[in-house]
Amino acid sequence: MASNGINWRRYPKSYQKDFLAALKEKASIKGVSQEPVVQAQWYKVLNYCFADYSKNKSKSRSNSLARSTANFYAAKDTDANRGQYATHVEKLLDTDGLMFVHGITVALNLIAEFKDDVKMDKRLEQEKILGQVIIYLKHIQQHIAKGNKLNIEMPNVVLAADVDQAFVINARVLYPYLDLDIDWDKYSPRGFYDTLEPVEILHKLDDDQNINPYVYDINSKDFDINDIIGLAADLASTELDENIQKIPVNQANIRGVYDEFLRLVTQDKTKVASDQDLVSMFIKALTDHDAFVLKNNTAILMRDDGTYTKYRVNGRNWYAFFSRFDTNYTADEIKSISAVGDVLLKETARRFSGEYWTPTIWANEAVAQIGKELGADWKDKYYVWDAAAGSKNLTRDYKFKNLYMSTLFDAELQMGNMYNTENVAFQYDFLNDDVDINTENYETSKLNKYAPDLVQALLQNKPIVFYMNPPYAAAGNTVGKKSKGGLADTKVRVHMNIGGASENLYAQFFYRILMLVKAFNLTHVVIAFFCKTQYMTGGKKFHGLKKAIFEKFDFKSGFLFNSGEFSGTTNDWGISFTVLTSKTDETLNEVQNKFPLMLKESTPNGIKDLYVHTLSEDDKGDGLADWVREPFTKVPEKDIHEDTPLFTSIFKLAKRRPKNYYPNDAMGYAWFKGNMVQYGPRETGLFSADCSRERGIPITKDDFERCMINFAARKSIKHSWVNDKDALHKPSNDFLQNKEAITDMVIYGLFNTYSYQASLSNVEYLGKTYDVKNEFFWLSKAEIKELADKNYYSKMGFDLEKDDERFTYLWLKNHDQYISKEAKTVLELSKLVIKETFSIRKILNEDYPEYNLMRWDAGWEQIRRLMIKTKKTPTYTKLFLPSYQELEKKINGYVYKYGILKQ
């Protein structure tokens, strides 16, 4: 794992049990010091998660890859692993432990303090420990100033732990204490813990409301030590270092801060009696932070009268949130913050009403992106129309000179009526109202009635920005609500002659803008949309929309982020925000096909840029799906082979006759949908007979390699929200010359869990009986006969005598010289699995005759089903599966190396 650039690995559950057992055993022995055991157990955890993690090891001439600090620097090779390294925890300068972990851009410098059994959830105990750490920090600072013989760095994270509790804080909040006018040489760390001297440190700690550590209860049921390790890595962020001054909250920024609180801390999990209770909790935590005690994932509000209220929160994010925002306020500032409670109540109602909304953090990022292209003063120079305004979430925090906000439902406008009050807001159905408006009939339009100045801007070709977050669904006005049937059947759709994209509402919003551009002859238009990415990747469904847009507009810039950032959406696809501008004379004849998007993610410390991900569309015929289907593009539609059984799945027959082309020499069916990565995981498969699933092609000897390449490419790609809509490209000529790569892909396809190969006898289908051979069987008749004879399977022996070798075995035999070591290992282990399970075939076949396990060419899926019903052999689980995964990694490398999928 990586947090803010720090590499670490999770501490296994089994190890955690040993950790807890050791501490519990020691805690049960009275009168014995527990600190050595606490220290030893935490050393194991820290060294495992950081120092002994392979991604942190420096590749040096020393055999000790994660060495002590002094030895590490003495080797002078810290750059051998791109600057990434980690040292073991070591007791330096009398501390309980120092550890240094360097990522590429971020360093975790951890100081540890261990105790016996103290009350870490009590403020005084926390101050005693932190005062001790402050004096350690001063000693470290002095050591560095005197030449730094130990080559250490100032700690930026503090870990404190005893036998049953622990907390982690940002050490940088303690740095100001080092400037206190104190005779530091007079005091020792342990001396402060015992005597609370010097009192200057104690008094400053006592008044510092920004120090409120998240105390973990090690004995709680939901304790996971990885939460502590992850928080330590998070707190190493350089962003915290650069912004050590916490952000004060005021009326100007409180809405955005509240959004962050809901997004990070409550996460829709906090149960409250009312919206008022939630808002009250937020304001209380901000202005009277010491009233809360945090235990695990519960924030407890302690009242003066002895009562309390528990709130379920994300404890780790609670600490990160309040490490970022200030909690020290004057009486007047608290009054000012509390005064906006009504505004926050409306925010809460809006967020939890099920309305699709854009988080403030991403609206701010969008405004900044537009500013990069149009200039910082774009809100004054351009007319701005948000035609899917909802409750004005995109625009509410900014001032615009000419802003127009419309939405389908008037109730949404009422919910946001306190925002942008000086601008024009009106109910307007962008996809149905005034779709025929033009320069001749505008006076009678609804738009002219409610926004006459906007119509005049259109007539005068004023610069205008269509800035919005249109609905993404094929029907329905918002994501997160149930689809409203028929809403995609709009008046705009009637005008769209661009293919299947017209089913999508956001595509209709694009097209309505194109209609306005044409109707008013507009040449100074900007489209700034949050939406899915298909309009850039095109494909069969979206090519028409892509062509229509980019014949009129130029792509300027954009970014991509995870859909899970939006309320009510899943997190397995990406949302783009892009800025498009009207074509100029210079670009009039250019149609773009490369769209670089900056990949971004939100963190507790704001939005972070990751890397550039480029989207594109292949020319017609250059997609992987086009290439696979090429041999069948001229097949007569009526040439359908009906004399074959049709399956819906590996063992289940269809009840209808075949509809797809399936020639007499076909030996299987390749099922695949579309030409995007998103269809690979669940909508791609191989069958050893005809299949009712449409969008596939028959597998013949002539297109066998194409089908196997197509299958392996789609299945080996690690699907993510980033590449979800990326297009697959046909293999390059270099790839087609690489016989080893092709052979690897063929062998990979034989053993995938979506490779439904089966050999079946006595298949009764529509009044006839069929025998289905498995032409994908990879072993020879002789190899199977040896096993059959050994197990006295006489009928199988007779079947073998009158049958032929299978196509795939002969293909592999002819390509033997191209079988790589990875693929050969998979083949050899598969044969061993066959051998180990062969003796139980007859018994299982009696119980599960539908599996046809006594067929000599029974496919890999049949063998898998056999193991599911009995037991998966150690060869399969410990040897075959890891080897298959290695082959998959190799094939994934081919996919990118040869351009089937662009990086």
Secondary structure, DSSP 8 states (H G I E B T S, - for coil): -EETTEE-----HHHHHHHHHHHHHHHTSTTS--HHHHHHHHHHHHIIIIIT-GGG----SSS-SS--HHHHHHHT-TTTTTT-EE---B--TT-S-EEEEE-SS-EEEEEEEE-SS--TTSHHHHHHHHHHHHHHHHHHHHHHHTT-TT------EEEEE-SSEEEEEEGGGGGGGGGS---GGG--HHHHHHH--SHHHHHHHHH-TT---EEEETTSTT--HHHHHHHHHHHT-HHHHHT-S-B---TTTHHHHHHHHIIIIITTT---SSHHHHHHHHHHHHH-GGGEEEETTEEEEE-TTS-EEEEE--HHHHHHHHHHB-----HHHHHHHHTTHHHHHHHHHHHTTT-----HHHHHHHHHHHHHHH-TTHHHHSEEEETT-TTTTTTTTS--SEEEEEES-HHHHHHTTTSSTTSEEEE--TTTTTTT--TTTGGGSHHHHH-HHHHHHHHTT--EEEEE----SSSSSSTTS---TTTT--HHHHH--SSGGGGSHHHHHHHHHHHHHHHHT--SEEEEEEE-SHHHH-HHHHHHHHHHHHTTEEEEEEEEEEGGGSTT--SSSEEEEEEEEE--TTTTT----EEEEEEEEEETTEEEEEEEEEEE---TT-BHHHHHHGGGTT--TT----SS-EESSSS-B-SS---S---TT--EEEEE-SSBGGGTTTSEEEESSEES-SSEEEE-TTTHHHHHHHHHHHHHS---TTTTT-B-B---HHHHT-HHHHHHHHHHHHT-TTEE---EEEEEETTEEEEE--TT--S-HHHHHHHHHHTT-HHHHHHHHTS---HHHHHHHHTGGG--HHHHHHHHHHHHHHHHHGGGHHHHHHH-GGG-TTSTT--HHHHHHHHHHS---HIIIIIIHHHHHHHHHHHHHHHHHTTSS--
